[in-house]
Amino acid sequence: MKKNNLFRWMIIALLVSIVAGCAQQPAAPQATEQAQENVKIEFRLNWTLYGEHAPFFLGLEKGFYAEEGLDVTIVEGSGSATVVKLIGNGTNPIGYADSATMMRGVSAGVPVKAVAVTLQSSPMSFIQRADHPKLITSIDKVPGSSIAITAGDASLAILDACLGKNNISKDQINLIQVANPAAKETAVLESQADTFLGYFVDQPLRMQKVTGVEMTWNKLVDICQVNTLSSAIVVNNFYAQQNPEVVRKFVRASQRAWAYTLEHPEEAAAIFPKYASAFDEALSLEEINGSLTLLHTPNSEGKPIGWSSPDDWIATQDVLAQYAGFKPEEDINVFFTNEFIAEPPYTP
C-alpha cells in the first residue's frame, strides 16, 4: 500500500513539473503574433509629394506608427476635393485634405470629419514668374488675370472667398482648367496663364530649383484679407466610430512626428528625399520650415499640435458663408473633433 502511494505522488509531481515548464516558455511567439496583427492603413495625401508631407514620412522612418501597432502606407493624392470623396466612400479610411474643401463635402453629405488640423493658416498663394509683367501684389491686380486651376483644387474654396470679399465676380477673371498640378506650373512657366494658385511652402520653391526660373508669390491671406483653416487629418465617420482606438493611435503618432520635425527639421529634411526623389535636403528643409510656421493660430497657441479651436472653425465657416456661397451648419462640431488629440509627448 505504501508503495502504491509513493508511486501516485511521483506521478503527481511529474505532472506539476510539466505544467510549470509549459507556463515558463518564452513569450516570443505571442510578440510575433501581435506584430502580424498590426492594423494596415493606407493614408492618402492631399496632393503629390512636397515638404509639408515630410513629418508623416519621418513618422514611418522612425517607427512612430509601428510603435502604435499600425502598418501605414502613404499614397499621393490629386486634390483635396477628390481625397475627401475617397475618404467618404471608404476607399481610404484616413486621409489628408484642406479643411475648407472638406467642409463643403460635409455639407454635401460626405461622412467625414477632421481629427487634427496641422496647418491652421492657409499657405495658398498667387504664384508667378518673377519676370511677369503683371504681378499680383494687391487685390486690384486680380481682375483681368488668367488663373490656372485643376479640378478638385483646394484653392477654389478660398479663391471664391477672396473674390466675394472684394466684390470681384468670376467673370472678371479667366480660370484656365488644366489636367493636373504639373500642368498648372507649366501653364505659368510658358506664359499660358498669369498665375496659378498653390502653396508657397512648395511649388514656387521647387520650380525655381528645377527650372532655374525665378518665382515669386503673394499669399491670399495678405492680398484678399481672408484666411481659412488649412490641411487636416480627415477620417471616415463610420470608420472612426468602429475603430476609435486606431484613429487615436494614428493621430498620436502623427502628432509625435510633427513635434519631432519641429525640433529636428534637418533630420526630417534628410529623410524625406528617400521617399520623394525629386527633393534634395536643401529644398526639403526650405519647404518644411515654411510649413512649420503655420501650425497654430492665436486661438490654438499653447495647445497640442493638431488641436483646433471652435472659434477658428466658426471663422472659416463665416468666410465661406459670407463670400463663397457656403450654407453654414448650425453645429460646427459636424466638421471636426478634438477627442482624438493627445497631449505631449505624444508617445504610446
N, C-alpha and C positions, 0 to 999 in steps of 0.2 A: 504493500500500500504506500509506503514512504517513497519507494522508487517511482511509482506512478505519479505521485505529487511532484517529485523533483523534476520528472520529465515534462509535466504540464507547465511548471514555472519556467523551464528552459525555453519552451515553445513561445510562451507569452513574452519573455524578454527579447527573443529574436524578432518577433513581430513589432515590438515597440521600437527596437533599433532601426528596423527597415523604414517604419513610418517617419521617425525622426530624421533619418538620412534623406528621405524624399523632401521633407519640409525645408531642409537646408541647402537645396540645389540653388545655384546662382540664378539671378533674375534676368540674365541677358536675353533669353528668348522672349520674355514679356516686353522688354525695351524694343526689340526688333519688330515685334508685332505692332507696337504703338507707332513706331516710325513709319510702318507701312500704312497706317491709318491716317496720316496727315491729310487734312482736307484740301482738295485741289480747288484752286480759284484762278480763273482767267480774268485778269484785271485789265479792262480796256481803257486806254488813254483817250484824251480828247482830240489828239492830233498826232501827226508824225513826230518823231523824237526831237526834243530840244531840251535845253538846260533845266527848265523847270521840273522836268521829269527825273532829274538825277537823284533826288533823295529816295525815290522808290527803288531805283536800281542799287543804290547804296544799301538799302534795307535787305535786298536779295543777297548781295555780295557778302554782307557781314552776318547773315543768318538771322536777322531780326524776325522775319516771318516764320522761318523754320523753328525758331525757339518757341513760337506760339502754336506750333503744330499745324502750320499752314504750308502747303505746297503751291506757291504763287507763280503764275506765268503772266508776264506783262506783254500786252499786244498793243499795236498802234491803233489810232482812231482816225476818222475822216471828217471831223466836225462835231461840235457838241450836240447839235440837234439830232444827228444820226445816232450818236452814242446814247443819248437819253432814250431813244426808241429801242435800242438794243438791250438796254438795261430793263426797260419797262416790259419787254416781251420775254425776258428771261434768258436771252442769248448769252448775256454776261450778267451775273448777279450783282457785281460791283464794278463801278467804272469811275471815270474822272471827267467832269464836264463843267461848263460855265454855268454859274448859278442862275443868272437871268434867263438863259436859254432853258434851263431845267424848269424854272418857274412857269414858263409858257407851256411846257409839256405837261406839268402837273395840272394846270388849269384846263388843259385839253383832255384830261382823264388818264394820263400816263401814270401808273402806280410806282412812283419813285420818290426818294427823299434824300436830302443832303445830310450826311452824318459827320462831316468835318470839312470846314472851309479853310483851305490853305492860303490862297491869295485873296485878301479881303479888300483890296483896292485894285481897280481894273488897270491892266497894263496895255489895254487896247489903244492903238495909236494910228495916226495917218503916217504911212511910211513912203518915202520918196527918194529919188536920186537927189543927191545934194546939188547937182548942177541943173536941176529942173527950173525952168523959167518962172513957174508959179508955185511957190512953196506955201503950203497951208500952215501958216504961223498964227492965224487968227480966224475967228468964225466967219468974217466977211469974205474970206478966201474960199469957203466951201461951195457956195453956189457957182454953177458952171463947171465944176470939177468932174472928171471921169474917175470912178472908183471901181477897182476890180474886186469882186467877191466870189465866193464859192457857195453852192447850195448847202444849207445846214450850217452856215458860218455863224459862230458865236457873236461875231461883230454886228450882226443885223439888229439884234435887240437894242444894244447900246447906241447904234447909229440912228435908229428910229427915235430914241430918246433925245439924242443930240439935235437932230433936225427939228423935232417937235418943240423942244425948249426954246429954240432960237428962231421959231417961226419960218423954217425953211421947208418947203414941200419937196417930195421926191422928184417932182417934175423939174426942179431946179438943178438936179444933179444927173449924171449919166452913170447908172450902175451897169457894169460890164461883168456878166456872169461867166466864169471860167470853170474848167473841169475839176481842178484840184489845187492844193496850196502852192505847188511849184509853179503852176500856170499863172497865179496871181503875181508872183515875183517876176516871172518872165515878162508879163504884160507891162510892168513898170520899168524894168530894165531896158526893154525895147521900145519904150515910149508909146505903147498902145493904150496905156492908161496913165493918168497923172499920179495916182496914188493907189495904194491898197490898204485895207485895214488889217492890222496884225499886232502881235505882241512885241513891244520894244525890247523885251528881255530875250528875244530870239532872232526873228527873221532879219532885221537890218544888220545885226552883228555878224551873222553867218554869211549873208550876201556879200558884205564887204570883204570877208576873208576869202570866199570862194572866187569872186569875180574881180576883185580889186577896184570895184566901183564904190566911191564914197557915198554912203547913205545918210539920210537924216530922218528924224521922226519928231512928231509932236503928239503928246498924249491927249486923248479925247477929254479926259477929266480937266485938262488945262484949257483946251480950245473951246469946249462946249459947256464946261462947268456942270457936268453930270458925272456921277460915279455909281457903280453898282458892285455888289459882291461878285467875285470872280470865280476862280477854279475851286471845285469842291469834290470830295469823295461822295459818290452818289450810289445808293443801293436800291434794289427792287424791294418794294414794301413787303411782299409776301415772303420773299427770301429772308428778310430781316426778322419778320415775325416768327418764322420757323427755325431760324438759325441765329438767335441773338448773340450767342457767345462767339460764333465765328466772326460776325461783324465787329464785335467788341475787340477781338484779338487782332483783326486786320487793321482797325483804326489805331489801336495802341501801338502796333509795330510800325505803322506809318508815321505816327507822331514821333516815335523814337527815332526814326530815320531822318525826319525833318529837323529834329532837335540836334541830332549828331551832325547833320550837314551845317547847321547854323554855327556850331562850334568848330567844325573841321571842313570848311568849304574846299580847301585844297585837296583833301583826301577824296571828297565826292567828285571833284573835277578829274582826279586820276582814275577813278573807277568808271565814270560814265562813258568814255570812249571805247571801253571794252564791249559795250552794248550798242553804241551809236558810232559807227565807223567814220561818219562824216565830221566828227568832232575831234579836236585835239584838246589837251589840258587847258591851254590858254583860253580858247573860245568857251569851253565848258565852264571855266571859273568865272568868266565875264557874265555869262548867262545865269549861272547860279547866284552870283552876288546880286544881280538885278532882281531876281525872283525873291530873294530873302528880304528885300526892302518892303515887301507887300504883305507881310504875314499878319499884321494887326491894323485895326482902326483904333481911334481913341476909345471907343466903347469896349473893345476887347483887349486892350493893353493890360498886361499883367495876368491874363488868363492863359490856360494851357493852349498849346498850338492846336489849331483846328476849331477851337471853341468860337462860336459866332453869337453875336448879340441880337436879340429880337429887334432892337431898335434899328440895327443895320438892315435887317430883312424888311422891316417896315419901310425904311427909307428907299431901299431898292424897289420895292413894290410901288411906292408912291411915284418914283421917277418913271417907271414903266407905265403906270396907270395914267399919269398926267400927260405924258408926252408920246407914248408909243402904243396907245390904244389897248392897253392891257386891262382886263377885267379883274379888279382886286378880289382877293379871297378874304372873307370875314375873319377866319382863323389863320394867322400867319404860321402856325405850327404845322400846317399841311406841307410846308416846304422844307422843314428842317427839324432836327433834334440834336440836342447835346448829350443825350443819355448814354451814348457810346464813347464819349470823350473821357480819356484817362488823365490822371494827374501826373506831373513829373515824379520820377524819372522815366515813366512810360515802359517799365520793364515787366515781364510776365510775373 
